[in-house]
């Protein structure tokens, strides 16, 4: 039982950390979208979007792992 709770704690922590990373990426993209743009800034803004999208994928994967573990705990599948 303790191993199961420990695993859930780890998965929840990983999910929360990924969400915080995602929030930071969204804020970086927002900051770049809120200024006058030169071509270089547009490139940075586009790069920030790609980084945000990549981190969003990590969040979705971490969420799935955590949800799957909860299903195993509560529904045994």
Biopython code that builds the backbone (N, CA, C, O; Angstrom):
import numpy as np
from Bio.PDB.StructureBuilder import StructureBuilder

atoms = [
    (1, "UNK", "N", (0.818, -1.192, 0.000)),
    (1, "UNK", "CA", (0.000, 0.000, 0.000)),
    (1, "UNK", "C", (0.866, 1.262, 0.000)),
    (1, "UNK", "O", (0.580, 2.207, -0.736)),
    (2, "UNK", "N", (1.921, 1.284, 0.820)),
    (2, "UNK", "CA", (2.794, 2.447, 0.879)),
    (2, "UNK", "C", (3.478, 2.704, -0.454)),
    (2, "UNK", "O", (3.679, 3.856, -0.840)),
    (3, "UNK", "N", (3.841, 1.626, -1.166)),
    (3, "UNK", "CA", (4.463, 1.787, -2.482)),
    (3, "UNK", "C", (3.490, 2.446, -3.446)),
    (3, "UNK", "O", (3.875, 3.295, -4.250)),
    (4, "UNK", "N", (2.216, 2.045, -3.360)),
    (4, "UNK", "CA", (1.190, 2.613, -4.231)),
    (4, "UNK", "C", (1.010, 4.103, -3.952)),
    (4, "UNK", "O", (0.926, 4.901, -4.885)),
    (5, "UNK", "N", (0.950, 4.481, -2.681)),
    (5, "UNK", "CA", (0.803, 5.885, -2.310)),
    (5, "UNK", "C", (2.053, 6.659, -2.719)),
    (5, "UNK", "O", (1.950, 7.777, -3.223)),
    (6, "UNK", "N", (3.205, 6.087, -2.513)),
    (6, "UNK", "CA", (4.454, 6.732, -2.909)),
    (6, "UNK", "C", (4.491, 6.967, -4.417)),
    (6, "UNK", "O", (4.907, 8.031, -4.875)),
    (7, "UNK", "N", (4.055, 5.973, -5.183)),
    (7, "UNK", "CA", (4.012, 6.122, -6.637)),
    (7, "UNK", "C", (3.039, 7.234, -7.019)),
    (7, "UNK", "O", (3.347, 8.062, -7.876)),
    (8, "UNK", "N", (1.864, 7.255, -6.385)),
    (8, "UNK", "CA", (0.887, 8.305, -6.676)),
    (8, "UNK", "C", (1.444, 9.681, -6.316)),
    (8, "UNK", "O", (1.255, 10.643, -7.061)),
    (9, "UNK", "N", (2.125, 9.773, -5.184)),
    (9, "UNK", "CA", (2.738, 11.045, -4.784)),
    (9, "UNK", "C", (3.757, 11.505, -5.820)),
    (9, "UNK", "O", (3.798, 12.681, -6.182)),
    (10, "UNK", "N", (4.570, 10.584, -6.290)),
    (10, "UNK", "CA", (5.591, 10.927, -7.289)),
    (10, "UNK", "C", (4.955, 11.366, -8.601)),
    (10, "UNK", "O", (5.390, 12.340, -9.216)),
    (11, "UNK", "N", (3.927, 10.645, -9.024)),
    (11, "UNK", "CA", (3.253, 10.986, -10.277)),
    (11, "UNK", "C", (2.533, 12.325, -10.165)),
    (11, "UNK", "O", (2.536, 13.117, -11.108)),
    (12, "UNK", "N", (1.917, 12.577, -9.015)),
    (12, "UNK", "CA", (1.248, 13.851, -8.804)),
    (12, "UNK", "C", (2.267, 14.997, -8.797)),
    (12, "UNK", "O", (2.028, 16.048, -9.393)),
    (13, "UNK", "N", (3.382, 14.793, -8.133)),
    (13, "UNK", "CA", (4.438, 15.806, -8.089)),
    (13, "UNK", "C", (4.976, 16.085, -9.491)),
    (13, "UNK", "O", (5.200, 17.240, -9.854)),
    (14, "UNK", "N", (5.181, 15.041, -10.266)),
    (14, "UNK", "CA", (5.676, 15.211, -11.638)),
    (14, "UNK", "C", (4.660, 15.970, -12.482)),
    (14, "UNK", "O", (5.033, 16.836, -13.274)),
    (15, "UNK", "N", (3.391, 15.655, -12.322)),
    (15, "UNK", "CA", (2.336, 16.337, -13.065)),
    (15, "UNK", "C", (2.292, 17.820, -12.685)),
    (15, "UNK", "O", (2.240, 18.688, -13.556)),
    (16, "UNK", "N", (2.311, 18.099, -11.388)),
    (16, "UNK", "CA", (2.270, 19.484, -10.932)),
    (16, "UNK", "C", (3.487, 20.277, -11.419)),
    (16, "UNK", "O", (3.356, 21.439, -11.802)),
    (17, "UNK", "N", (4.652, 19.662, -11.405)),
    (17, "UNK", "CA", (5.864, 20.326, -11.887)),
    (17, "UNK", "C", (5.758, 20.615, -13.381)),
    (17, "UNK", "O", (6.169, 21.680, -13.842)),
    (18, "UNK", "N", (5.208, 19.671, -14.129)),
    (18, "UNK", "CA", (5.034, 19.875, -15.569)),
    (18, "UNK", "C", (4.051, 21.015, -15.834)),
    (18, "UNK", "O", (4.259, 21.815, -16.746)),
    (19, "UNK", "N", (2.993, 21.089, -15.047)),
    (19, "UNK", "CA", (2.023, 22.179, -15.205)),
    (19, "UNK", "C", (2.690, 23.528, -14.916)),
    (19, "UNK", "O", (2.474, 24.497, -15.644)),
    (20, "UNK", "N", (3.490, 23.589, -13.868)),
    (20, "UNK", "CA", (4.193, 24.842, -13.542)),
    (20, "UNK", "C", (5.152, 25.239, -14.668)),
    (20, "UNK", "O", (5.265, 26.418, -15.006)),
    (21, "UNK", "N", (5.834, 24.262, -15.240)),
    (21, "UNK", "CA", (6.728, 24.532, -16.368)),
    (21, "UNK", "C", (5.929, 25.057, -17.562)),
    (21, "UNK", "O", (6.370, 25.966, -18.266)),
    (22, "UNK", "N", (4.756, 24.476, -17.778)),
    (22, "UNK", "CA", (3.879, 24.883, -18.879)),
    (22, "UNK", "C", (3.395, 26.322, -18.675)),
    (22, "UNK", "O", (3.389, 27.122, -19.611)),
    (23, "UNK", "N", (2.994, 26.635, -17.451)),
    (23, "UNK", "CA", (2.544, 27.991, -17.136)),
    (23, "UNK", "C", (3.658, 28.994, -17.441)),
    (23, "UNK", "O", (3.407, 30.042, -18.035)),
    (24, "UNK", "N", (4.870, 28.676, -17.041)),
    (24, "UNK", "CA", (6.008, 29.566, -17.307)),
    (24, "UNK", "C", (6.212, 29.738, -18.812)),
    (24, "UNK", "O", (6.499, 30.841, -19.278)),
    (25, "UNK", "N", (6.065, 28.660, -19.567)),
    (25, "UNK", "CA", (6.229, 28.739, -21.023)),
    (25, "UNK", "C", (5.141, 29.604, -21.646)),
    (25, "UNK", "O", (5.409, 30.373, -22.569)),
    (26, "UNK", "N", (3.930, 29.482, -21.150)),
    (26, "UNK", "CA", (2.828, 30.315, -21.648)),
    (26, "UNK", "C", (3.113, 31.781, -21.356)),
    (26, "UNK", "O", (2.875, 32.641, -22.204)),
    (27, "UNK", "N", (3.620, 32.072, -20.166)),
    (27, "UNK", "CA", (3.932, 33.457, -19.801)),
    (27, "UNK", "C", (5.064, 34.022, -20.657)),
    (27, "UNK", "O", (5.043, 35.200, -21.014)),
    (28, "UNK", "N", (6.070, 33.171, -20.994)),
    (28, "UNK", "CA", (7.146, 33.630, -21.880)),
    (28, "UNK", "C", (6.580, 33.975, -23.258)),
    (28, "UNK", "O", (6.926, 34.999, -23.846)),
    (29, "UNK", "N", (5.705, 33.101, -23.761)),
    (29, "UNK", "CA", (5.098, 33.360, -25.064)),
    (29, "UNK", "C", (4.236, 34.627, -25.005)),
    (29, "UNK", "O", (4.275, 35.449, -25.921)),
    (30, "UNK", "N", (3.472, 34.779, -23.946)),
    (30, "UNK", "CA", (2.625, 35.959, -23.785)),
    (30, "UNK", "C", (3.463, 37.244, -23.759)),
    (30, "UNK", "O", (3.105, 38.241, -24.386)),
    (31, "UNK", "N", (4.566, 37.207, -23.036)),
    (31, "UNK", "CA", (5.433, 38.387, -22.947)),
    (31, "UNK", "C", (5.955, 38.785, -24.324)),
    (31, "UNK", "O", (6.026, 39.971, -24.645)),
    (32, "UNK", "N", (6.315, 37.810, -25.124)),
    (32, "UNK", "CA", (6.817, 38.105, -26.468)),
    (32, "UNK", "C", (5.698, 38.589, -27.389)),
    (32, "UNK", "O", (5.954, 39.326, -28.342)),
    (33, "UNK", "N", (4.473, 38.184, -27.115)),
    (33, "UNK", "CA", (3.341, 38.599, -27.936)),
    (33, "UNK", "C", (2.848, 39.995, -27.568)),
    (33, "UNK", "O", (2.007, 40.563, -28.265)),
    (34, "UNK", "N", (3.363, 40.542, -26.487)),
    (34, "UNK", "CA", (2.858, 41.811, -25.967)),
    (34, "UNK", "C", (3.757, 43.005, -26.274)),
    (34, "UNK", "O", (3.567, 44.077, -25.700)),
    (35, "UNK", "N", (4.725, 42.843, -27.161)),
    (35, "UNK", "CA", (5.644, 43.939, -27.491)),
    (35, "UNK", "C", (5.614, 44.187, -28.994)),
    (35, "UNK", "O", (5.080, 43.387, -29.762)),
    (36, "UNK", "N", (6.205, 45.325, -29.399)),
    (36, "UNK", "CA", (6.376, 45.570, -30.828)),
    (36, "UNK", "C", (7.424, 44.596, -31.348)),
    (36, "UNK", "O", (8.424, 44.324, -30.684)),
    (37, "UNK", "N", (7.180, 44.083, -32.534)),
    (37, "UNK", "CA", (8.034, 43.007, -33.022)),
    (37, "UNK", "C", (8.965, 43.437, -34.146)),
    (37, "UNK", "O", (8.564, 44.104, -35.100)),
    (38, "UNK", "N", (10.200, 43.037, -34.002)),
    (38, "UNK", "CA", (11.131, 43.034, -35.109)),
    (38, "UNK", "C", (11.136, 41.608, -35.629)),
    (38, "UNK", "O", (10.514, 40.732, -35.027)),
    (39, "UNK", "N", (11.805, 41.364, -36.700)),
    (39, "UNK", "CA", (11.870, 40.004, -37.241)),
    (39, "UNK", "C", (12.480, 39.047, -36.214)),
    (39, "UNK", "O", (11.992, 37.931, -36.043)),
    (40, "UNK", "N", (13.538, 39.475, -35.535)),
    (40, "UNK", "CA", (14.171, 38.610, -34.530)),
    (40, "UNK", "C", (13.203, 38.300, -33.396)),
    (40, "UNK", "O", (13.163, 37.172, -32.904)),
    (41, "UNK", "N", (12.418, 39.299, -32.977)),
    (41, "UNK", "CA", (11.455, 39.056, -31.905)),
    (41, "UNK", "C", (10.358, 38.100, -32.359)),
    (41, "UNK", "O", (9.893, 37.268, -31.580)),
    (42, "UNK", "N", (9.943, 38.220, -33.624)),
    (42, "UNK", "CA", (8.943, 37.290, -34.155)),
    (42, "UNK", "C", (9.494, 35.870, -34.102)),
    (42, "UNK", "O", (8.780, 34.932, -33.749)),
    (43, "UNK", "N", (10.767, 35.719, -34.453)),
    (43, "UNK", "CA", (11.387, 34.393, -34.379)),
    (43, "UNK", "C", (11.402, 33.874, -32.946)),
    (43, "UNK", "O", (11.135, 32.696, -32.710)),
    (44, "UNK", "N", (11.712, 34.742, -31.993)),
    (44, "UNK", "CA", (11.704, 34.333, -30.581)),
    (44, "UNK", "C", (10.290, 33.942, -30.151)),
    (44, "UNK", "O", (10.097, 32.959, -29.436)),
    (45, "UNK", "N", (9.315, 34.720, -30.593)),
    (45, "UNK", "CA", (7.921, 34.453, -30.256)),
    (45, "UNK", "C", (7.494, 33.098, -30.820)),
    (45, "UNK", "O", (6.848, 32.305, -30.136)),
    (46, "UNK", "N", (7.859, 32.848, -32.064)),
    (46, "UNK", "CA", (7.535, 31.558, -32.677)),
    (46, "UNK", "C", (8.226, 30.422, -31.925)),
    (46, "UNK", "O", (7.625, 29.373, -31.689)),
    (47, "UNK", "N", (9.492, 30.633, -31.547)),
    (47, "UNK", "CA", (10.211, 29.620, -30.776)),
    (47, "UNK", "C", (9.552, 29.369, -29.428)),
    (47, "UNK", "O", (9.482, 28.230, -28.966)),
    (48, "UNK", "N", (9.069, 30.437, -28.799)),
    (48, "UNK", "CA", (8.382, 30.288, -27.514)),
    (48, "UNK", "C", (7.109, 29.470, -27.687)),
    (48, "UNK", "O", (6.754, 28.672, -26.820)),
    (49, "UNK", "N", (6.429, 29.668, -28.803)),
    (49, "UNK", "CA", (5.216, 28.880, -29.067)),
    (49, "UNK", "C", (5.554, 27.395, -29.201)),
    (49, "UNK", "O", (4.864, 26.544, -28.638)),
    (50, "UNK", "N", (6.602, 27.091, -29.937)),
    (50, "UNK", "CA", (6.993, 25.691, -30.107)),
    (50, "UNK", "C", (7.406, 25.080, -28.771)),
    (50, "UNK", "O", (7.087, 23.924, -28.493)),
    (51, "UNK", "N", (8.112, 25.846, -27.945)),
    (51, "UNK", "CA", (8.509, 25.353, -26.617)),
    (51, "UNK", "C", (7.279, 25.099, -25.759)),
    (51, "UNK", "O", (7.197, 24.083, -25.069)),
    (52, "UNK", "N", (6.320, 26.025, -25.800)),
    (52, "UNK", "CA", (5.081, 25.857, -25.031)),
    (52, "UNK", "C", (4.346, 24.598, -25.475)),
    (52, "UNK", "O", (3.850, 23.836, -24.645)),
    (53, "UNK", "N", (4.279, 24.386, -26.769)),
    (53, "UNK", "CA", (3.582, 23.214, -27.296)),
    (53, "UNK", "C", (4.277, 21.923, -26.864)),
    (53, "UNK", "O", (3.614, 20.941, -26.529)),
    (54, "UNK", "N", (5.591, 21.926, -26.872)),
    (54, "UNK", "CA", (6.351, 20.742, -26.436)),
    (54, "UNK", "C", (6.102, 20.461, -24.949)),
    (54, "UNK", "O", (5.901, 19.313, -24.552)),
    (55, "UNK", "N", (6.117, 21.501, -24.149)),
    (55, "UNK", "CA", (5.896, 21.330, -22.712)),
    (55, "UNK", "C", (4.458, 20.878, -22.457)),
    (55, "UNK", "O", (4.208, 20.075, -21.558)),
    (56, "UNK", "N", (3.522, 21.389, -23.241)),
    (56, "UNK", "CA", (2.127, 20.940, -23.107)),
    (56, "UNK", "C", (2.033, 19.426, -23.316)),
    (56, "UNK", "O", (1.268, 18.747, -22.631)),
    (57, "UNK", "N", (2.804, 18.909, -24.255)),
    (57, "UNK", "CA", (2.837, 17.462, -24.473)),
    (57, "UNK", "C", (3.338, 16.722, -23.237)),
    (57, "UNK", "O", (2.832, 15.653, -22.898)),
    (58, "UNK", "N", (4.345, 17.304, -22.561)),
    (58, "UNK", "CA", (4.842, 16.690, -21.328)),
    (58, "UNK", "C", (3.771, 16.693, -20.245)),
    (58, "UNK", "O", (3.643, 15.731, -19.488)),
    (59, "UNK", "N", (2.999, 17.780, -20.173)),
    (59, "UNK", "CA", (1.915, 17.866, -19.185)),
    (59, "UNK", "C", (0.875, 16.786, -19.458)),
    (59, "UNK", "O", (0.431, 16.093, -18.542)),
    (60, "UNK", "N", (0.495, 16.651, -20.709)),
    (60, "UNK", "CA", (-0.511, 15.649, -21.058)),
    (60, "UNK", "C", (-0.025, 14.237, -20.726)),
    (60, "UNK", "O", (-0.804, 13.412, -20.248)),
    (61, "UNK", "N", (1.240, 13.959, -20.971)),
    (61, "UNK", "CA", (1.792, 12.635, -20.659)),
    (61, "UNK", "C", (1.831, 12.407, -19.157)),
    (61, "UNK", "O", (1.485, 11.325, -18.683)),
    (62, "UNK", "N", (2.253, 13.426, -18.398)),
    (62, "UNK", "CA", (2.304, 13.295, -16.938)),
    (62, "UNK", "C", (0.896, 13.117, -16.362)),
    (62, "UNK", "O", (0.691, 12.340, -15.429)),
    (63, "UNK", "N", (-0.061, 13.840, -16.924)),
    (63, "UNK", "CA", (-1.458, 13.719, -16.469)),
    (63, "UNK", "C", (-1.966, 12.308, -16.737)),
    (63, "UNK", "O", (-2.609, 11.701, -15.881)),
    (64, "UNK", "N", (-1.677, 11.787, -17.923)),
    (64, "UNK", "CA", (-2.117, 10.434, -18.261)),
    (64, "UNK", "C", (-1.515, 9.408, -17.310)),
    (64, "UNK", "O", (-2.218, 8.513, -16.841)),
    (65, "UNK", "N", (-0.224, 9.529, -17.021)),
    (65, "UNK", "CA", (0.429, 8.597, -16.098)),
    (65, "UNK", "C", (-0.231, 8.639, -14.730)),
    (65, "UNK", "O", (-0.491, 7.597, -14.129)),
    (66, "UNK", "N", (-0.503, 9.839, -14.239)),
    (66, "UNK", "CA", (-1.126, 10.002, -12.920)),
    (66, "UNK", "C", (-2.558, 9.451, -12.934)),
    (66, "UNK", "O", (-2.953, 8.740, -12.010)),
    (67, "UNK", "N", (-3.332, 9.769, -13.967)),
    (67, "UNK", "CA", (-4.701, 9.246, -14.070)),
    (67, "UNK", "C", (-4.712, 7.725, -14.162)),
    (67, "UNK", "O", (-5.545, 7.075, -13.530)),
    (68, "UNK", "N", (-3.807, 7.155, -14.931)),
    (68, "UNK", "CA", (-3.729, 5.700, -15.052)),
    (68, "UNK", "C", (-3.440, 5.061, -13.696)),
    (68, "UNK", "O", (-4.031, 4.039, -13.349)),
    (69, "UNK", "N", (-2.541, 5.657, -12.939)),
    (69, "UNK", "CA", (-2.221, 5.126, -11.604)),
    (69, "UNK", "C", (-3.420, 5.228, -10.673)),
    (69, "UNK", "O", (-3.668, 4.323, -9.877)),
    (70, "UNK", "N", (-4.163, 6.320, -10.767)),
    (70, "UNK", "CA", (-5.375, 6.452, -9.945)),
    (70, "UNK", "C", (-6.418, 5.408, -10.325)),
    (70, "UNK", "O", (-7.079, 4.837, -9.458)),
    (71, "UNK", "N", (-6.561, 5.162, -11.610)),
    (71, "UNK", "CA", (-7.511, 4.128, -12.056)),
    (71, "UNK", "C", (-7.110, 2.754, -11.522)),
    (71, "UNK", "O", (-7.956, 1.973, -11.088)),
    (72, "UNK", "N", (-5.807, 2.474, -11.561)),
    (72, "UNK", "CA", (-5.342, 1.181, -11.033)),
    (72, "UNK", "C", (-5.651, 1.080, -9.543)),
    (72, "UNK", "O", (-6.069, 0.026, -9.064)),
    (73, "UNK", "N", (-5.446, 2.172, -8.809)),
    (73, "UNK", "CA", (-5.669, 2.154, -7.367)),
    (73, "UNK", "C", (-7.148, 1.983, -7.041)),
    (73, "UNK", "O", (-7.508, 1.137, -6.222)),
    (74, "UNK", "N", (-8.008, 2.779, -7.673)),
    (74, "UNK", "CA", (-9.415, 2.811, -7.285)),
    (74, "UNK", "C", (-10.291, 1.816, -8.026)),
    (74, "UNK", "O", (-11.319, 1.386, -7.502)),
    (75, "UNK", "N", (-9.902, 1.446, -9.230)),
    (75, "UNK", "CA", (-10.748, 0.572, -10.040)),
    (75, "UNK", "C", (-10.054, -0.725, -10.434)),
    (75, "UNK", "O", (-10.650, -1.582, -11.086)),
    (76, "UNK", "N", (-8.806, -0.867, -10.041)),
    (76, "UNK", "CA", (-8.029, -2.083, -10.301)),
    (76, "UNK", "C", (-7.944, -2.426, -11.775)),
    (76, "UNK", "O", (-8.065, -3.591, -12.155)),
    (77, "UNK", "N", (-7.735, -1.405, -12.614)),
    (77, "UNK", "CA", (-7.455, -1.649, -14.039)),
    (77, "UNK", "C", (-6.574, -0.593, -14.603)),
    (77, "UNK", "O", (-6.236, -0.638, -15.786)),
]
sb = StructureBuilder()
sb.init_structure("model")
sb.init_model(0)
sb.init_chain("A")
sb.init_seg("    ")
for serial, (resi, resn, name, xyz) in enumerate(atoms, 1):
    if name == "N":
        sb.init_residue(resn, " ", resi, " ")
    sb.init_atom(name, np.array(xyz, "f"), 0.0, 1.0, " ", f" {name:<3s}", serial, name[0])
structure = sb.get_structure()
